[in-house]
């Protein structure tokens, strides 16, 4: 929040129009966001350095001019993935031209006309920011003019836009035309607050790799942003997008690429789109899932159960509704029960009973493995935690979120700790292998990059022909230099580790050749020493004697013949 807004955040700040953003700020904090204020500075508020640590910038009716350099810094920050929330208002009360300059790159401008006071806004396009919303209440605002790729979210009427969005590079922008909708006096009207919270959820997750869906309508006052699974993701520092309505979960699955989808469906799963989830898995994604429909066998319902067969099980048409069963660890040594939390016990127990279905009975196929169940030892059709699709899927057959007890006496709820371990297990490091490589000594490139990923990188180690050549902190690109190697074939192995000691390895062959052209050469020795003149004369004289003798003999023979 920056540039001295007309309506400040706290009552002790400057007096604007005696309305504040306290409730909005408190709501963001309650949802696990951290909120800071950028106070006026001679060096400028909106610099690349100031913006870098943040996921979202809120500008609310600024009373200070926004400089050209700041506008450029904000745009570059948005292009890199930042989220910009711009709050304008009635042009008869506040001049929106500062904001027009700021949002011009995103195809959104404020109109100069004033809309009616106390107006219900009910026309909206389905968008992540409208989840569980049906209307807003605006009080004397204006409308928005859109161009380029900007699009409406809420409208007073067709073509008369009240709130809009734009996606710019890797970042996102939302602009609303009525500041009153987020101020203390009016934010609790209709869905004003829910929309404002949804805006923050969407703007801060443009680069998120985890999509979370969970429902808990049977638990009074359930806080989706502070649930056990959400707290686990926040504890691990993993950016995630939250959905808690089935239709918006189906929408969000196709809005961006997700590394991990967590579907903790307890009461609304019949319309969760299993086909979308299966597509996610077939494209290499990962999944943690709980669904009370796991129990349903093929052919006994109207839903496509091929997802469950793909994972490695089918329902056995049996379930428990009398309360959360004891969950026994059939494989206590499995990493799910040891990292980052080492439970040190062989079971979980819970006294809660929030949902009608507390455990579902399934029959495993050969392509799935159970590591926990509801019996002390391994038993057929009694599985509780199932792994499938080569370890990329983990299914909880029990309602994990209601295990609020602390059976291992760690001072933390068992559901929070188990979510931690399951998420860390699914988010293990990965390596994108470059494949076998060849380098020519006649060339100019003598290094290659190993692309590896982890949300919590630890260190990496490189071996060449089984000998360690690099062992260091993993804090960026992994570049391997092969200059100085002779012609031959070498084996390189990369081992990456995250902070929880999960590893990934890759081994490749590197061949060094030399196609440098060669030029044939003739070897010559030193010149012979000069001949001795006396010897030369003797040789010549000897030749003369020979000639004379030959001549005399020739003549003699001819004469006597």
C-alpha positions, -999 to 999 in steps of 0.1 A, spaced: 0 0 0 17 31 -12 17 68 -22 -4 82 7 -39 69 -3 -69 92 2 -82 65 26 -53 52 47 -50 18 63 -51 28 100 -70 53 121 -38 69 134 -26 78 100 -34 110 81 -70 120 78 -85 114 44 -122 111 44 -124 93 78 -126 58 61 -99 32 64 -87 -1 50 -83 -17 84 -108 -45 78 -93 -53 44 -57 -53 58 -68 -75 87 -85 -99 63 -54 -103 43 -33 -110 74 -59 -135 87 -55 -153 53 -18 -157 60 -6 -127 39 20 -103 52 11 -66 46 36 -37 46 32 0 38 56 19 16 58 54 31 69 84 10 106 85 3 129 110 -14 144 80 -32 110 69 -46 86 43 -33 81 21 -63 116 10 -72 127 -24 -85 145 -30 -52 114 -21 -31 90 -42 -52 112 -73 -55 102 -90 -21 64 -86 -27 38 -106 -46 11 -79 -47 11 -41 -48 -21 -22 -37 -26 14 -48 -56 31 -33 -65 66 -46 -30 80 -43 -26 116 -32 11 117 -44 21 117 -80 35 85 -95 67 93 -114 75 79 -149 104 58 -134 80 43 -109 55 35 -136 82 17 -155 95 -1 -124 59 -14 -117 54 -26 -152 87 -45 -152 78 -60 -119 43 -71 -132 59 -85 -164 81 -107 -141 51 -120 -122 39 -93 -98 2 -87 -90 -11 -51 -91 -44 -41 -74 -55 -6 -83 -84 10 -64 -100 41 -80 -131 60 -70 -157 87 -79 -139 112 -101 -159 140 -84 -141 131 -51 -107 120 -62 -86 126 -93 -78 93 -109 -53 106 -134 -24 93 -112 -38 59 -116 -46 63 -153 -9 68 -159 0 38 -138 -24 14 -155 -21 26 -191 2 -3 -201 -25 -28 -192 -53 -15 -213 -75 -1 -185 -85 36 -178 -110 53 -155 -140 70 -170 -149 106 -161 -185 99 -154 -201 91 -119 -222 61 -114 -252 60 -90 -247 57 -52 -256 24 -35 -257 4 -67 -258 -35 -67 -234 -50 -92 -246 -84 -102 -233 -90 -137 -200 -109 -137 -179 -133 -158 -167 -164 -141 -132 -157 -129 -110 -169 -100 -117 -136 -83 -155 -142 -83 -154 -175 -64 -186 -179 -42 -196 -143 -51 -229 -133 -65 -229 -95 -61 -210 -64 -50 -223 -31 -36 -208 1 -50 -214 36 -37 -209 64 -61 -180 53 -83 -172 54 -120 -167 29 -148 -137 16 -166 -126 18 -203 -109 -13 -216 -86 -19 -246 -61 -45 -257 -61 -77 -237 -80 -62 -207 -113 -79 -199 -143 -72 -175 -149 -91 -143 -179 -72 -129 -202 -49 -149 -230 -25 -140 -246 -34 -174 -232 -49 -206 -204 -27 -217 -203 -7 -185 -174 -22 -165 -171 -19 -127 -140 -41 -122 -115 -54 -148 -84 -76 -151 -54 -78 -174 -26 -104 -177 7 -88 -186 37 -110 -192 38 -133 -162 19 -109 -140 -17 -99 -133 -36 -67 -128 -70 -60 -112 -86 -26 -112 -118 -17 -94 -137 16 -98 -152 20 -62 -129 24 -32 -159 22 -9 -162 -15 -16 -130 -22 3 -133 4 31 -143 -4 66 -178 10 64 -189 -10 33 -165 -39 29 -189 -63 47 -218 -56 24 -228 -84 0 -196 -101 -14 -173 -71 -13 -149 -86 12 -149 -121 -4 -141 -105 -38 -113 -85 -23 -98 -116 -7 -102 -135 -39 -83 -108 -58 -53 -112 -35 -55 -150 -39 -54 -146 -77 -28 -118 -80 -3 -135 -57 -3 -168 -75 6 -162 -111 37 -183 -107 23 -208 -82 29 -245 -89 4 -259 -65 -34 -258 -68 -53 -266 -36 -90 -275 -34 -107 -284 -2 -141 -282 12 -153 -284 48 -189 -272 48 -198 -295 77 -174 -277 100 -187 -245 115 -165 -214 110 -140 -234 89 -111 -212 77 -100 -223 43 -69 -201 44 -59 -214 78 -67 -251 74 -42 -278 82 -33 -283 46 -31 -246 39 -9 -241 70 13 -269 59 19 -253 25 26 -219 41 50 -235 66 69 -250 37 70 -217 19 52 -230 -11 31 -206 -32 -3 -221 -39 -37 -211 -53 -66 -219 -32 -101 -229 -44 -130 -241 -22 -158 -243 -47 -161 -273 -70 -168 -252 -102 -139 -229 -96 -116 -258 -89 -126 -272 -123 -120 -238 -138 -86 -233 -122 -73 -267 -132 -71 -254 -168 -59 -218 -162 -22 -227 -158 2 -256 -155 3 -271 -121 31 -292 -107 10 -306 -78 -28 -306 -74 -42 -312 -39 -78 -322 -39 -92 -327 -4 -128 -332 -14 -150 -342 15 -186 -332 6 -187 -317 -29 -168 -341 -51 -195 -355 -74 -189 -326 -99 -151 -324 -95 -139 -331 -130 -120 -363 -129 -111 -360 -166 -92 -328 -159 -73 -345 -131 -65 -375 -153 -52 -352 -180 -30 -335 -154 -15 -368 -145 -10 -380 -181 9 -348 -187 34 -356 -159 17 -338 -130 14 -350 -94 -16 -354 -72 -26 -357 -35 -63 -367 -33 -90 -375 -8 -125 -381 -22 -154 -398 -5 -164 -412 -39 -133 -434 -38 -156 -461 -24 -179 -462 -55 -173 -492 -78 -173 -490 -115 -207 -492 -131 -226 -483 -99 -229 -445 -106 -231 -419 -133 -195 -407 -129 -165 -416 -149 -143 -436 -125 -115 -443 -150 -93 -419 -130 -93 -443 -100 -85 -473 -123 -56 -452 -137 -43 -445 -102 -46 -482 -93 -78 -490 -74 -115 -493 -76 -142 -488 -50 -155 -517 -29 -188 -501 -21 -181 -500 16 -173 -471 40 -172 -460 77 -195 -433 89 -192 -438 127 -162 -415 131 -126 -413 122 -110 -448 123 -75 -455 136 -49 -453 108 -20 -478 112 13 -474 94 18 -506 75 53 -494 64 66 -473 93 100 -468 75 83 -452 46 94 -415 40 58 -403 43 61 -411 80 96 -399 85 103 -366 66 103 -338 77 83 -351 107 95 -384 122 63 -395 140 79 -422 161 45 -440 165 27 -466 144 -8 -450 141 -30 -420 141 -62 -416 161 -89 -389 161 -120 -382 182 -135 -360 155 -165 -369 133 -172 -339 110 -182 -358 78 -206 -385 70 -180 -406 53 -148 -410 74 -131 -438 54 -138 -455 20 -131 -491 11 -111 -498 -21 -96 -528 -39 -61 -522 -51 -48 -532 -85 -12 -543 -92 -1 -508 -101 -8 -493 -66 7 -498 -32 -7 -492 3 15 -479 30 -12 -475 57 -46 -490 66 -73 -493 92 -60 -527 105 -28 -531 126 -12 -552 98 -15 -553 60 -49 -566 50 -69 -568 17 -94 -540 11 -84 -521 42 -60 -495 27 -59 -459 41 -29 -443 22 -23 -455 -14 5 -446 -38 1 -450 -75 12 -438 -110 49 -445 -102 47 -425 -70 32 -394 -85 -2 -399 -68 -10 -402 -31 -46 -410 -21 -59 -407 14 -89 -430 19 -97 -414 52 -107 -378 59 -72 -366 68 -83 -330 77 -103 -341 108 -74 -357 126 -69 -327 149 -55 -348 177 -18 -350 187 -12 -387 190 26 -384 187 27 -357 214 46 -333 192 24 -303 202 13 -301 166 -20 -316 152 -15 -349 134 -33 -337 103 -9 -307 100 22 -330 103 9 -356 79 0 -329 53 36 -316 57 51 -350 50 28 -359 21 34 -326 4 72 -328 9 71 -363 -4 53 -352 -36 76 -322 -41 108 -341 -43 136 -327 -65 135 -334 -102 161 -333 -130 156 -326 -166 183 -347 -182 203 -332 -211 209 -367 -225 242 -380 -237 264 -352 -251 294 -348 -275 320 -321 -275 345 -314 -303 379 -300 -293 377 -281 -326 346 -262 -313 342 -233 -290 316 -246 -264 329 -267 -235 302 -267 -209 266 -279 -204 237 -272 -180 218 -297 -159 183 -284 -153 171 -294 -119 143 -281 -97 133 -281 -61 111 -257 -41 136 -262 -12 170 -269 -28 198 -281 -5 231 -291 -23 243 -309 -54 271 -333 -61 287 -341 -95 309 -372 -102 330 -379 -133 338 -415 -137 328 -421 -101 351 -394 -87 335 -364 -70 345 -332 -89 318 -308 -74 300 -307 -40 283 -274 -32 252 -255 -22 224 -257 -47 215 -221 -52 211 -216 -90 220 -231 -123 242 -262 -124 268 -257 -151 294 -284 -159 327 -274 -175 343 -301 -197 372 -280 -210 406 -296 -204 394 -332 -210 412 -353 -235 396 -373 -263 375 -401 -248 342 -411 -232 333 -400 -197 304 -408 -173 290 -378 -154 265 -382 -126 245 -355 -109 229 -360 -74 207 -331 -62 192 -330 -26 166 -308 -10 167 -297 26 148 -327 37 173 -351 21 152 -362 -8 174 -369 -38 172 -371 -76 200 -385 -98 209 -384 -135 238 -401 -153 249 -392 -188 277 -400 -211 300 -372 -224 321 -379 -255 351 -357 -264 363 -358 -300 388 -338 -320 381 -330 -356 409 -304 -359 423 -308 -395 459 -318 -400 484 -307 -428 510 -332 -442 547 -321 -438 581 -332 -454 610 -338 -430 645 -324 -444 679 -327 -429 708 -302 -429 726 -296 -462 757 -317 -469 791 -301 -462 810 -286 -492 832 -311 -511 870 -309 -506 886 -293 -537 916 -316 -538 894 -347 -536 873 -332 -563 903 -326 -586 916 -362 -580 882 -376 -588 881 -356 -621 917 -366 -629 908 -402 -622 879 -400 -645 902 -386 -672 927 -415 -668 899 -439 -672 887 -422 -703 923 -423 -718 927 -459 -710 894 -468 -725 902 -448 -756 936 -464 -760 922 -498 -756 895 -491 -781 920 -478 -806 944 -507 -801 917 -532 -807 906 -515 -838 941 -513 -852 949 -548 -847 917 -561 -860 
